[in-house]
Amino acid sequence: MRVIGVDPGTKSFDVIGLEDGRIKLDLTFPSEVVAEAPEKIVKAIEDFNADLIIGPSGYGVPLKHISELTDRDRFEMTLVREEEMKEIPVLIGLQKMVSEMAEKGMNVWFIPGVIHLPTVPEWRKYNKVDMGTADKMAITVLGIYDQAKRLGIEYSEVSFVLLEVGFGYNYAGAVKGGKIVDGIGGTIFPGPAYVNSGALDGEVAYLMGGVKKWHLFWGGATVIAANEILPPEEFAKRLDEEPFAKAWEAMKDGFLKAVASELAVVGNAKEIILSGRLMRIDELRKDVEDLFEECFGLPVVKQRGLEGRAKEAARGSAIIADGLAGGQFKDLVEHVEIRKARGSVLDYVKLPLQL
């Protein structure tokens, strides 16, 4: 059996192909390349001849085949107005890629975000959209597999808090009994990400006079330190400079608050799992590990499971694809209740929206 998982990241689109549960395809495409020539990534996927593909799902939809996608579904996957689409390469790439796949009649499925899952209590969803996009949900599923395998326990015994520190956004997820029970997505995260500002103060939004989509891709640690988007590796090398040190402390403060709140939700977490592009930088990850071990007294581990070059979200999506196709991860996918996802990312918003 062959399956593929795709991660539409801010910086890159990553693709993992599995054959009978083993990685056979491991690719990364810059988001700008996907926006300009989506046929390149689609051809690479098509050539793998997969039985089932998890497509770039954005904010997510309840499990749905590409042939069933409506215009409303496609809007909810990106939540960007058409006139602003051209400003964000990752969103252009996502929409073009979906169109290309649909034209080819490929067996592509789209997966939910955290807010769609029935395992997250409704009262945690009010006035939220970004509890974790579909790729963050997939990262969390990878974490469930990772802990169960490492500790030799059943999925029902898995419990952890996961912190993902990506290029664009941060995410903290809570898992209890092997089920995702909460998530803090990038646009409600209590502190800056690398590019994104984190939770946007309502008073700031009011004084801005109108929030544009590109504003959600600005204001983070690299902007605080340098007023431009630098490679994370350069940022890490300049922590001895005051602006960079302060920006990093701001990020860590957000990590601490997010993880503390999710630990309160889980109650008996076995460990904290670190994931994401910035946690691949040894110096940054070691600093976070030391902070968490001191503050929380729990083991702090780097996310593993299906080792490959492509980002964790692509690996998690590939696991979901395999499970949906009836492969070796079937029990995991059934346990996290992906098939029971329902509703819209906007169902729980009690404020007036201009759609």
Secondary structure, 3 states (H helix, E strand, C coil): CEEEEEEECCCEEEEEEEECCEEEEEEEEEHHHHHHCHHHHHHHHHHCCCCEEECCCCCCCCCEEHHHCCHHHHHHHHCCCHHHHHHCHHHHHHHHHHHHHHHHCCCEEECCCHHHCCCCCHHHCCCCCCCCCHHHHHHHHHHHHHHHHHHCCCHHHCEEEEEEECCCCEEEEEEECCEEEEEECHHHCCCCCCCECCCCCHHHHHHHCCCCHHHHHCECHHHHHHCCCCCHHHHHHCCCCHHHHHHHHHHHHHHHHHHHHHHHHHCCCCEEEEECHHHHCHHHHHHHHHHHHHHHCCCEEECCCCCCCCCHHHHHHHHHHHHHCCCCCHHHHHHCCHHHCCCCCCCCCCCCCCC
